[in-house]
Amino acid sequence: MKLVLLSGGSGKRLWPLSNDIRSKQFLKVLPAKNGQKQSMVQRVWEQLKAVDLEHSTVIAASHLQSEMIRSQLNDKVPLIIEPERRDTFPAISLAVSYLYSVAHVARDEVVAVLPVDPFVENSFFERVKDLEAALQETHAELALIGVQPTYPSSKYGYIVPKQNLRNDKYVSVGHFTEKPSETEAVDLISEHALWNCGVFAFKLGSMIDLLEKKEMTLNYEVMQKRYSLLPKISFDYEVVEKANSIIALPYKGYWKDLGTWNTLTEEMAAPKMGKGVISDAAENTHLINELDIPITVHGVKNLVVAASPDGILVSDKSMSPQIKDLISGFNQPPMYEERMWGWSRTLDYAKYDNREEMVTKRIRINAGKNSSYHYHHLRDEVWTIVKGEGEVALENSITRVKAGDVIHLPAEKKHAIRAITQLEFIEVQTGQGISSQDFVRLCYSWDEVIERFHQSKAQFIL
């Protein structure tokens, strides 16, 4: 069996810590076994290792999230890169094309698809393994996992079984009900309905047949190039609701969706993270502060206070699910990015009357890591090294740099930087039309940079 983890999300419900690049699954706020903090994706990957599934797993993610996944897991994790966000049907179609044309998985292999961020016990992933045998035994088109409800929730979708077709191993699915009222949920639970946790499995051949019927390519690289042409529709609408035979495997263990601040704070490693104080007069209140200025919380109840370079939130926990709607008008780019080599934080942005722009960033490169070798068309950059030592590749030379050095990088000038010790610098970008799209990457690894320089007989000024 192959597993596909879907890593999506726009980062709106856990604003301001999450954004388009750092979605909820990357927030390092959960307790880890070593006493440190970990993210949801790190926790899930740890669990997959525990049940011996990590070698069967690939992660489907947008190109915006690929570096963060490699940073938090490792650079060996197989990634299926979505050129842009569309929906779950195109994402799963791309995964199918990868498994078929790149990984050469057999048509009769079972593929299980699940979110990258379920908060569950290890037994949940043991239950995922059962999907393979259930499909083989029943010859159903799809096999789902449904969570045994513990209360009548209006937040989840429900899998409703057919009458008199329930057994201990699986249920035959009659229909689905999306986010009912609590009163309706009580009736659904009495009918043995299950929470839909977004996990389903199919034989690879059945999806290949569907893609061929729709005259879609099965070549992974070609599908990537044509990705913007794929229908923007969910897998539920395009496949699940049209299937004739679906079974669901009940799961009776712990499962929780940590998609909003009120649910996430219940599982966080500590009530306070970052600079600040929660006084004894505050009750059931959490503070998460990523800024360098302290925040004091006093005499309040049931609040979440979260601060990051993207903004500041003060919300009653019970009202926090409405945050996505409240910030729908915000369109600023992410102010904080976690990368394979470290992190980048935007400090300031200005646009002048002559249309010139200026962006100031604080950037950290971890010891032994390096940026890619790249250049920009539209902007000049000036780096001021403020901490550590490293080496900078500039066109025809590689030069050692240290705190106090200033490097000027005109537009079109190829460059990269590697940290010998932990390195920090201030980057000032100037130009017109500054954006993350103005980026031409030539290579990733420092070995590739060195090889390029040897071939060009460049200077090494060390």
Sequence and secondary structure as in RCSB ss.txt:
>XXXX:A:sequence
MKLVLLSGGSGKRLWPLSNDIRSKQFLKVLPAKNGQKQSMVQRVWEQLKAVDLEHSTVIAASHLQSEMIRSQLND
KVPLIIEPERRDTFPAISLAVSYLYSVAHVARDEVVAVLPVDPFVENSFFERVKDLEAALQETHAELALIGVQPT
YPSSKYGYIVPKQNLRNDKYVSVGHFTEKPSETEAVDLISEHALWNCGVFAFKLGSMIDLLEKKEMTLNYEVMQK
RYSLLPKISFDYEVVEKANSIIALPYKGYWKDLGTWNTLTEEMAAPKMGKGVISDAAENTHLINELDIPITVHGV
KNLVVAASPDGILVSDKSMSPQIKDLISGFNQPPMYEERMWGWSRTLDYAKYDNREEMVTKRIRINAGKNSSYHY
HHLRDEVWTIVKGEGEVALENSITRVKAGDVIHLPAEKKHAIRAITQLEFIEVQTGQGISSQDFVRLCYSWDEVI
ERFHQSKAQFIL
>XXXX:A:secstr
 EEEEEE   S TTTTT  SSS GGG   EE TTSSEE HHHHHHHHHHHTT GGGEEEEEEHHHHHHHHHHS T
TS EEEESS   HHHHHHHHHHHHHHTS   TT EEEEEES  EE HHHHHHHHHHHHHHHHH  SEEEEEE  S
S  SSS EEEEEEEEE SS EEEEEEE S  HHHHHHHHHTT EEEEEEEEEEHHHHHHHHHHTT    HHHHHH
TGGGS    HHHHTGGG S EEEEEE S EE   SHHHHTTT S SEESSEEE TT BS EEEE SSS EEE S 
BSEEEEEETTEEEEEEGGGGGGHHHHTTT     SEEEETTEEEEEEEEEE TTS EEEEEEEEE TT B  EEE
 SSEEEEEEEEESEEEEEETTEEEEEETT EEEE TT  EEEEESS EEEEEEEEESS  TT  EEEESSHHHHH
HHHHHHT EEE 
